[in-house]
Amino acid sequence: MLSCPPTTSPSPSPPPPTNTMTSDPHRAAMETYWREVQSIEEEKEGEDEDEEEEERKSMDGKSNLQQSETSPPCLTSTCLCLPAEVELEEVWLTEAGLSSLVTGSSEDEAPPPPAEAVLSTLTRQQTATVRRRLDIYNETLKKRNKQPIRDVRDIFTQDQLPEHPSSPTNTHSPSNTHSLTLTPSPPHTHSPPVSQSRRADWLLRDSPYSEGVAEHKRGGTCWDCLHFIEDDNSDLSFVPVCPSQDLTCADDLSSCDLTQLCFISHIELSTFLVALGVQIKHTRPPRRRTQDGGVFGVPLNSLLENDRKKFPGIKVPVVFQKLLCILEQTGLQTEGILRVPGSAARLKYLRRELDRCGGDLDWSAVRQVDAAGLLKLFIRELPTPLLTHTHLSTYRVSSVLHQVQALQLLSLLLPEVNRDTLRALLVFLRKVVSHQDQNRMSLWNVSMVMAPNLFSCHHHGNKLSITKQREEMEEAVGGAQLIRLMITHQDLLWIVPSFLLSQVRRMNQATNQKQSGLTRTGRRLLRRKSDKNDRNQITELCEGVIRVCAPLHTKVSMAIQLDGQMRAKDVTARFEFENSPVQSLYEVGGNICERRLHPDCILLDVYRANPHCDWLIKP
């Protein structure tokens, strides 16, 4: 077994510690962090030298004609004339599902259904966030003597303002009067029992996170910060709520619903951080090279697409799974796992071999120290960072609860392959921490080692001023704190809060109405009629039935009467037979595309939220 190098070994001089880093464990963790940064920079220097040599050889083999070829100057000037602000706002609006507002729709043309659907579901604070970003975009275009694509006043008409109030104590669901009754938030003067201080019942609230933190803007403390007792023990995970409360995981939603979820999560995350008074740095994402083949520097989607030709249905690239498997089988009890660096020459050799053979390597020859180095290198070399948006500003949030909520929003807006890969990584890191008595890798140590690999970081040592050095250290500790929270609270990161699922439902409903070609007046009349019909249906629900379809069973369909106790597993049990595969009950259509229901989910709540859906049993 490999042993950790002695603490007296040479290491780069870390920046002067701040007052917050006075304890020995934290000081040792910071040394671990800066050693990891130095190791990363040394690897990059070696790679840069190799690239320069290859480039030199390539240039020597080119003809004079090829050397004289350059890109047309008009294209270069066109790219450079666009201000950074415009680029950043375009990216933000596109990721919010509002690309039609910046891509040239004519002024007399209504926004396409996706954009209109997004705008129709936003709360007032979320709407203000979009309006502010669009104002910046339009003002910047005016300074460049370009006509804005669409005037902000034409987009945010009175009819598109949210009809629901923005109070955090009110619900936002279109069927909230019939949905699960939630206990209203008590006044700030009442303290909850200690036993409930870590229960994550904020997932059940129908109002967005951004609506409940208005007190922070006024220098006060919101109800959540008072309710969830801050005992400085962020290592203690929040207690999950019961699955019967109609909560769902991101994996249970269809790709169509996940797309809508990403749009809303993106808007809500920005709104939430602004409401907390966190200043977000608007910087361009680092440009990284993308390789056409091989393993390192290849987009996750490309790797997964290639792997699925051999292994259909996998969700995480095979190379990533192989590296985690080696570490789990041989390294969990190894002292200094992930921290002790391997041979730089051997790491370079293994990287070339993996790129050459595309992952078909003799894995039995890969040691755990090699696997650890390759794992971190794989993460760093991704063309798009694993978290896509670093959002290091999240660590500036003072409350652990709000940091977890922000990380949850960040996780939900990730592309599916990024989310699945991140989940696999966090599960592995939790296993490493669970063996800390043998491997000497505490939660804080693991977080410090992984921070510079997940978040790009540069160590400038004593070259910077004291203020800059402290900022550098704050970002280092902040990045590690985010990873620490993700490892601890990973089971909550993939759960879709009630308010987000409600907004996805409203977005689907608005999209369906737009595609039906209804006029604005017609939609109002239909909404009133639909609400009236829904109320009539729900009052007769005890006497009503649902029809469950199971096309893969001998019983093709079955009429089932609902009551307040019936769960999804009770329905699937009626279709089970000996040696039958595991099947799930799905909610299909209505105001959702497709959603797999948790076995303990109360069906009456689902029916009330989506009375026009179909019920389907399948694997």
C-alpha positions in Angstrom: 0.0 0.0 0.0 1.2 3.5 -0.8 1.9 5.8 2.1 1.3 9.5 2.4 4.5 11.6 2.0 5.8 13.1 5.3 4.4 16.5 6.1 7.9 18.0 6.1 8.3 17.3 2.4 8.9 20.4 0.2 5.7 22.2 -0.8 4.9 25.5 -2.5 4.5 28.4 -0.2 0.8 29.0 0.3 -0.6 32.5 0.5 -0.6 34.0 4.0 -3.5 32.4 5.9 -6.4 34.5 6.8 -7.9 34.7 10.3 -10.5 32.0 9.4 -7.8 29.4 8.8 -6.2 29.1 12.2 -6.8 25.4 13.2 -4.1 22.8 12.3 -6.5 20.5 10.3 -7.5 23.5 8.1 -3.9 24.6 7.7 -2.9 21.0 6.7 -5.9 20.9 4.3 -4.8 24.2 2.7 -1.3 22.7 2.2 -2.9 19.8 0.5 -4.8 22.2 -1.8 -1.8 24.1 -2.9 0.2 20.9 -3.4 -2.5 19.7 -5.7 -2.5 23.0 -7.6 1.2 22.9 -8.0 1.0 19.3 -9.3 -1.6 20.3 -11.8 0.5 23.3 -13.1 3.5 21.0 -13.4 1.5 18.6 -15.5 0.3 21.5 -17.7 3.8 22.8 -18.2 4.9 19.3 -19.5 1.9 19.1 -21.8 2.6 22.6 -23.2 6.2 21.7 -24.0 5.0 18.6 -25.9 2.4 20.6 -27.8 5.0 23.3 -28.8 7.3 20.6 -30.1 4.5 19.0 -32.1 3.5 22.4 -33.4 7.0 23.1 -34.5 7.3 19.9 -36.4 3.9 20.5 -38.0 4.9 24.0 -39.1 8.2 22.8 -40.6 6.3 20.3 -42.8 3.9 22.9 -44.2 4.4 24.6 -47.5 4.8 28.3 -47.9 1.3 28.5 -49.4 -0.2 26.8 -46.3 1.8 29.1 -44.0 0.4 32.2 -45.8 -3.2 31.1 -45.5 -5.1 33.1 -42.9 -8.7 33.5 -41.9 -10.6 36.3 -43.8 -10.2 39.5 -41.9 -13.8 40.3 -42.1 -14.7 37.3 -40.0 -12.2 38.2 -37.3 -13.4 41.7 -37.1 -17.0 40.6 -36.9 -16.2 38.3 -33.9 -14.2 41.0 -32.1 -16.7 43.8 -32.5 -19.3 42.0 -30.4 -18.9 43.2 -26.8 -18.3 40.7 -24.0 -21.5 41.9 -22.3 -23.6 41.0 -25.4 -22.0 37.5 -25.6 -22.6 36.9 -21.9 -26.2 38.0 -21.9 -26.9 36.0 -25.1 -25.5 32.9 -23.4 -27.6 33.6 -20.3 -30.8 34.2 -22.3 -30.2 31.1 -24.4 -29.7 28.9 -21.4 -32.9 30.3 -19.9 -34.8 29.1 -23.0 -35.2 32.6 -24.4 -33.0 32.4 -27.4 -35.7 33.7 -29.7 -35.4 37.1 -27.9 -31.9 37.5 -29.2 -31.7 35.5 -32.5 -33.7 37.8 -34.8 -37.4 37.2 -34.6 -39.4 39.9 -36.3 -41.0 42.5 -34.1 -44.6 41.8 -35.2 -44.1 38.1 -34.5 -44.9 36.5 -31.2 -42.2 34.7 -29.4 -42.0 31.0 -30.2 -43.9 28.6 -27.8 -40.8 27.7 -25.7 -40.0 31.4 -24.9 -43.6 32.4 -24.4 -44.1 29.4 -22.1 -41.1 30.2 -20.0 -42.2 33.9 -19.6 -45.7 32.9 -18.6 -44.6 30.7 -15.7 -42.2 33.1 -14.0 -42.7 34.7 -10.6 -42.3 38.5 -10.3 -38.7 38.2 -9.1 -37.8 35.8 -11.8 -39.4 38.1 -14.3 -37.4 41.0 -13.0 -34.2 38.9 -13.4 -35.0 38.2 -17.1 -36.0 41.8 -17.7 -32.7 43.1 -16.2 -30.6 40.8 -18.3 -32.5 41.7 -21.5 -32.2 45.4 -20.6 -28.4 45.0 -20.4 -28.4 43.2 -23.7 -30.4 45.8 -25.5 -28.5 48.8 -24.0 -25.2 47.3 -25.1 -26.6 46.8 -28.6 -27.7 50.4 -28.7 -24.2 51.6 -27.7 -22.9 49.6 -30.7 -25.4 51.3 -33.0 -27.4 48.1 -33.4 -31.1 47.9 -33.2 -32.3 45.7 -30.3 -34.1 42.5 -31.6 -37.2 43.1 -29.4 -38.1 45.9 -27.1 -38.4 44.7 -23.5 -41.8 46.4 -23.1 -43.2 44.3 -26.0 -42.1 41.1 -24.3 -43.3 41.7 -20.8 -46.9 42.7 -21.4 -49.4 42.8 -18.6 -50.9 39.6 -19.7 -47.6 37.8 -19.2 -47.0 38.9 -15.7 -47.5 36.1 -13.2 -51.1 35.9 -11.8 -50.0 34.3 -8.6 -48.7 36.5 -5.8 -45.0 36.5 -5.0 -45.3 36.0 -1.3 -43.4 33.0 0.0 -46.2 31.8 2.1 -48.6 31.5 -0.9 -48.7 28.6 -3.3 -48.0 28.9 -7.0 -49.5 25.7 -8.4 -52.5 26.1 -10.7 -54.2 23.4 -8.6 -52.9 24.5 -5.3 -56.3 24.7 -3.7 -56.6 21.0 -4.0 -53.0 19.9 -3.6 -51.3 18.6 -0.4 -51.9 21.0 2.4 -48.6 22.4 3.8 -48.2 23.9 7.2 -47.8 27.7 6.8 -44.5 29.2 7.9 -44.7 30.4 11.5 -43.6 33.9 12.6 -39.9 34.5 13.0 -40.3 34.7 16.8 -41.1 30.9 17.0 -38.2 28.5 17.1 -38.8 24.9 15.8 -37.9 21.8 17.8 -34.2 20.8 17.5 -35.3 17.4 16.2 -36.8 19.1 13.1 -33.9 21.4 12.4 -32.3 19.3 9.7 -35.5 18.1 8.0 -35.5 19.2 4.3 -39.2 20.1 4.2 -38.3 23.2 2.2 -38.5 20.9 -0.8 -42.3 20.7 -0.4 -42.8 24.5 -0.5 -44.7 25.7 -3.5 -42.9 29.1 -3.6 -39.4 29.4 -5.2 -36.3 29.8 -3.0 -35.8 33.3 -4.3 -39.2 34.4 -2.9 -38.4 33.4 0.7 -35.1 35.3 1.2 -36.3 38.9 0.8 -35.2 39.6 4.4 -31.5 39.1 3.4 -31.7 42.1 1.1 -32.8 44.2 4.0 -30.0 42.9 6.2 -32.2 40.6 8.1 -32.6 36.9 8.4 -35.1 34.8 6.5 -37.4 32.3 8.2 -35.4 29.3 6.8 -32.2 30.5 8.4 -34.0 30.7 11.8 -35.9 27.4 11.2 -32.8 25.4 10.3 -30.5 25.7 13.3 -27.0 26.6 12.2 -24.8 24.5 14.4 -21.7 24.9 12.1 -22.0 21.2 11.4 -22.4 21.2 7.6 -21.2 17.6 7.6 -24.6 16.5 9.0 -26.8 15.9 6.0 -30.4 17.1 5.9 -33.1 14.5 6.7 -34.9 13.6 3.4 -38.6 14.0 3.3 -40.9 11.1 2.7 -41.2 10.0 -0.9 -45.0 10.0 -0.6 -45.0 13.8 -0.6 -45.2 13.7 -4.5 -41.5 14.6 -4.9 -39.6 13.4 -8.0 -36.0 13.0 -9.0 -34.5 14.4 -12.1 -34.0 10.9 -13.5 -37.7 10.3 -13.3 -38.6 13.0 -15.8 -38.5 12.7 -19.6 -35.9 14.6 -21.7 -38.6 17.1 -22.7 -39.5 17.9 -19.1 -35.8 18.0 -18.2 -35.2 20.7 -20.8 -38.0 22.8 -19.3 -36.6 22.2 -15.9 -33.1 23.4 -16.9 -34.6 26.7 -18.2 -36.4 27.4 -15.0 -33.6 26.3 -12.7 -31.2 28.6 -14.6 -33.5 31.6 -14.1 -34.2 30.7 -10.5 -30.5 30.3 -9.6 -29.6 33.7 -10.9 -32.7 35.2 -9.1 -31.9 33.4 -5.9 -28.3 34.6 -5.7 -29.3 38.2 -6.5 -32.0 38.0 -3.8 -29.3 36.9 -1.3 -27.1 39.8 -2.2 -24.4 37.7 -3.8 -22.5 39.5 -6.6 -22.1 37.2 -9.6 -19.0 37.6 -11.7 -19.9 37.8 -15.3 -16.8 36.2 -17.0 -16.4 34.2 -20.1 -16.0 30.5 -19.6 -12.4 29.3 -20.1 -11.8 28.1 -23.6 -10.6 24.6 -23.7 -9.4 22.5 -26.7 -11.8 19.8 -27.9 -10.3 16.6 -29.3 -12.0 14.8 -32.1 -10.9 11.4 -30.9 -9.5 9.6 -27.9 -10.6 10.0 -24.4 -9.2 13.2 -22.8 -10.5 16.5 -24.0 -13.5 14.9 -25.6 -17.0 16.1 -24.8 -19.0 13.8 -22.4 -21.8 13.4 -25.0 -19.4 12.2 -27.7 -17.8 9.7 -25.3 -21.2 8.4 -24.2 -22.5 8.2 -27.8 -19.5 6.1 -28.8 -19.7 3.9 -25.7 -23.4 3.2 -26.3 -22.6 1.4 -29.5 -21.0 -1.4 -27.4 -23.0 -0.9 -24.1 -26.5 0.4 -24.9 -28.2 2.3 -22.1 -25.2 3.3 -20.0 -25.3 6.8 -18.5 -21.6 7.4 -17.6 -18.6 7.1 -20.0 -17.0 3.7 -19.7 -13.5 5.2 -19.1 -14.8 7.2 -16.1 -16.5 4.1 -14.7 -13.3 2.0 -15.1 -11.2 4.5 -13.2 -13.8 4.7 -10.4 -14.0 0.8 -10.3 -10.2 0.5 -9.9 -10.1 3.0 -7.1 -13.0 1.4 -5.3 -11.6 -2.1 -5.6 -7.9 -1.3 -4.7 -7.7 2.2 -3.2 -10.4 2.9 -0.7 -8.2 1.9 2.2 -5.0 3.2 0.8 -3.5 6.0 2.8 -3.5 9.3 0.8 -5.8 8.1 -2.0 -6.4 11.0 -4.5 -3.8 13.1 -2.6 -0.6 11.2 -3.3 0.6 12.0 -6.9 1.9 9.3 -9.2 4.7 9.4 -11.7 4.2 12.3 -14.1 6.0 10.3 -16.9 3.8 7.2 -16.3 0.6 9.4 -16.2 1.6 10.9 -19.6 2.2 7.5 -21.0 -1.1 6.1 -19.8 -2.9 9.2 -21.2 -1.4 8.6 -24.7 -2.3 4.9 -24.5 -5.9 5.7 -23.6 -6.2 8.3 -26.3 -4.7 5.9 -28.8 -6.8 2.8 -28.0 -9.9 4.8 -27.1 -10.3 3.2 -23.7 -9.5 -0.5 -24.7 -6.6 -0.7 -22.3 -5.2 -3.5 -20.2 -6.8 -2.1 -17.0 -5.1 -4.8 -14.8 -1.8 -2.9 -15.3 -3.3 0.4 -14.0 -2.5 1.0 -10.3 -4.7 2.9 -8.0 -2.3 5.9 -7.9 -2.4 5.9 -11.7 -6.2 5.7 -11.7 -6.4 8.6 -9.3 -4.2 10.8 -11.5 -6.1 9.8 -14.7 -9.5 10.5 -13.0 -8.5 14.0 -12.0 -6.9 14.6 -15.4 -10.1 13.5 -17.2 -12.2 15.9 -15.2 -9.8 18.8 -15.8 -9.5 18.2 -19.5 -13.2 18.2 -20.3 -13.9 20.9 -22.9 -16.9 22.0 -20.8 -16.4 21.8 -17.0 -18.3 19.0 -15.3 -20.4 21.6 -13.5 -20.6 23.7 -16.7 -21.2 26.9 -14.6 -18.6 27.2 -11.9 -20.8 29.5 -9.8 -18.0 30.0 -7.3 -20.0 32.9 -6.1 -22.3 30.4 -4.3 -19.7 30.0 -1.5 -20.3 33.6 -0.5 -23.8 32.7 0.7 -23.6 32.7 4.5 -26.2 30.1 5.2 -25.4 26.4 4.7 -29.1 25.8 3.9 -29.1 28.4 1.1 -25.8 27.0 -0.3 -27.4 23.6 -0.5 -30.4 25.1 -2.2 -28.2 26.9 -4.7 -26.2 23.7 -5.4 -29.4 21.8 -5.9 -30.5 24.3 -8.6 -27.1 24.1 -10.2 -27.2 20.3 -10.3 -30.7 20.3 -11.9 -29.7 22.6 -14.7 -26.8 20.4 -15.7 -27.0 18.4 -19.0 -28.1 14.8 -18.3 -24.6 13.3 -18.9 -22.9 15.9 -16.7 -25.4 15.2 -13.9 -25.0 11.4 -14.1 -21.2 11.7 -14.2 -21.2 14.1 -11.3 -23.4 11.8 -9.3 -21.1 8.8 -9.9 -18.2 11.0 -8.8 -19.9 12.1 -5.6 -21.0 8.6 -4.7 -17.3 7.5 -5.0 -16.0 10.4 -2.9 -18.5 9.6 -0.2 -17.1 6.0 -0.1 -13.6 7.5 0.2 -14.6 9.6 3.2 -16.3 6.6 4.8 -12.9 4.9 4.9 -11.1 7.9 6.4 -9.9 5.9 9.4 -7.8 3.8 7.0 -7.0 6.2 4.2 -6.5 9.4 6.3 -8.7 11.3 3.8 -11.3 13.3 5.7 -14.2 15.0 4.1 -12.3 18.3 4.1 -9.2 16.7 2.7 -11.1 15.1 -0.2 -12.8 18.4 -0.9 -9.5 20.3 -0.9 -7.9 17.8 -3.3 -10.9 17.8 -5.8 -11.5 21.6 -5.7 -8.8 22.6 -8.1 -9.8 19.8 -10.5 -13.4 20.7 -10.6 -12.9 24.5 -10.5 -10.1 26.0 -12.6 -7.6 27.7 -10.2 -4.1 29.3 -10.6 -1.6 29.7 -7.8 0.4 32.9 -8.0 2.1 32.5 -4.7 3.7 35.7 -3.3 3.5 37.6 -6.7 0.1 39.1 -5.8 -0.7 41.7 -3.3 -1.9 40.6 0.1 -5.5 41.5 -0.9 -5.3 39.4 -4.0 -3.7 36.5 -2.1 -6.6 36.5 0.4 -9.1 36.5 -2.5 -7.2 33.6 -4.0 -7.5 31.7 -0.7 -11.1 32.6 -0.3 -11.9 31.1 -3.7 -9.8 28.0 -2.8 -11.7 27.5 0.5 -15.0 28.4 -1.2 -14.6 25.8 -3.9 -13.7 23.2 -1.4 -16.7 24.1 0.7 -19.0 23.6 -2.3 -17.6 20.1 -2.9 -17.9 19.3 0.8 -21.6 20.3 0.7 -22.2 18.3 -2.5 -20.6 15.2 -1.0 -22.6 15.5 2.2 -26.0 16.5 0.7 -25.7 14.6 -2.6 -29.0 12.8 -2.0 -30.9 16.1 -2.1 -29.2 17.5 -5.2 -31.2 15.4 -7.7 -34.6 16.0 -6.1 -36.9 18.4 -8.0 -38.5 20.8 -5.5 -42.3 21.1 -5.6 -42.2 24.7 -7.0 -40.0 23.7 -9.9 -42.2 20.8 -10.9 -45.2 23.1 -10.7 -43.5 25.6 -13.0 -42.6 22.8 -15.5 -46.3 21.8 -15.5 -47.4 25.3 -16.2 -44.8 25.6 -19.0 -46.1 22.5 -20.6 -49.6 23.6 -20.3 -48.8 27.0 -21.9 -46.8 25.3 -24.7 -49.7 23.0 -25.4 -52.2 25.9 -25.6 -49.9 27.9 -27.9 -49.5 24.9 -30.2 -53.3 24.5 -30.3 -53.5 28.0 -31.9 -55.7 29.5 -29.2 -56.1 33.2 -28.9 -55.2 35.0 -25.7 -58.9 35.6 -24.9 -59.7 32.0 -25.7 -57.0 30.8 -23.4 -58.5 32.9 -20.5 -61.9 31.4 -21.2 -60.5 27.9 -21.5 -58.5 28.3 -18.3 -61.6 29.4 -16.3 -63.6 26.6 -17.8 -60.8 24.1 -17.1 -60.4 25.2 -13.5 -64.1 24.9 -13.0 -64.1 21.4 -14.5 -61.1 20.4 -12.5 -62.9 21.5 -9.3 -65.9 19.5 -10.2 -63.8 16.5 -11.0 -61.9 16.7 -7.8 -65.0 17.0 -5.6 -66.2 13.7 -7.2 -62.8 12.1 -7.0 -63.8 9.6 -4.2 -66.3 8.2 -6.7 -64.0 8.4 -9.7 -61.6 6.0 -11.2 -58.4 6.0 -13.3 -57.6 3.6 -16.1 -54.1 2.1 -16.0 -52.7 0.7 -19.2 -50.1 -2.0 -19.2 -49.4 -3.0 -22.9 -46.7 -5.5 -21.9 -49.0 -7.5 -19.7 -51.8 -10.0 -20.3 -54.1 -7.5 -18.5 -53.8 -4.7 -21.0 -55.7 -2.2 -18.8 -57.5 -2.0 -15.5 -59.9 0.5 -14.0 -58.8 1.5 -10.4 -60.7 3.6 -7.9 -58.5 6.0 -6.1 -58.5 6.8 -2.4 -56.2 8.8 -0.1 -54.0 5.8 0.7 -53.4 4.2 -2.7 -49.7 4.3 -3.7 -48.0 3.6 -7.0 -46.7 0.3 -5.8 -50.2 -0.8 -4.9 -51.2 -0.4 -8.6 -48.1 -2.1 -10.0 -48.6 -5.0 -7.7 -51.9 -5.8 -9.4 -50.1 -6.4 -12.6 -47.2 -8.5 -11.3 -46.8 -12.2 -11.9 -44.2 -14.8 -11.2 -40.7 -13.8 -12.6 -42.1 -10.6 -14.0 -39.5 -7.8 -14.5 -39.6 -4.7 -12.3 -42.1 -2.2 -13.7 -43.0 1.3 -12.7 -46.1 3.5 -13.0 -45.8 6.5 -15.2 -47.8 9.8 -15.4 -48.0 10.6 -19.1 -49.6 13.6 -20.9 -51.7 16.4 -19.6 -49.3 19.0 -18.1 -46.3 16.7 -18.1 -44.6 14.9 -20.9 -43.7 11.8 -18.9 -42.8 11.1 -15.3 -42.0 7.9 -13.5 -43.7 7.8 -10.1 -42.0 6.7 -6.9 -43.4 3.5 -5.5 -44.6 5.3 -2.4 -46.1 8.2 -4.2 -49.8 8.9 -3.3 -51.7 8.8 -6.5 -54.5 11.1 -5.3 -52.0 14.0 -5.2 -50.8 13.2 -8.7 -54.3 13.1 -10.0 -55.1 16.4 -8.4 -52.0 18.0 -10.0 -52.7 16.5 -13.4 -56.3 15.3 -13.8 -56.0 14.8 -17.5 -53.0 12.5 -17.6 -52.8 8.9 -18.7 -51.5 6.1 -16.5 -49.0 3.7 -17.9 -47.1 0.7 -16.5 -43.8 -0.2 -18.2 -40.1 -0.9 -17.2 
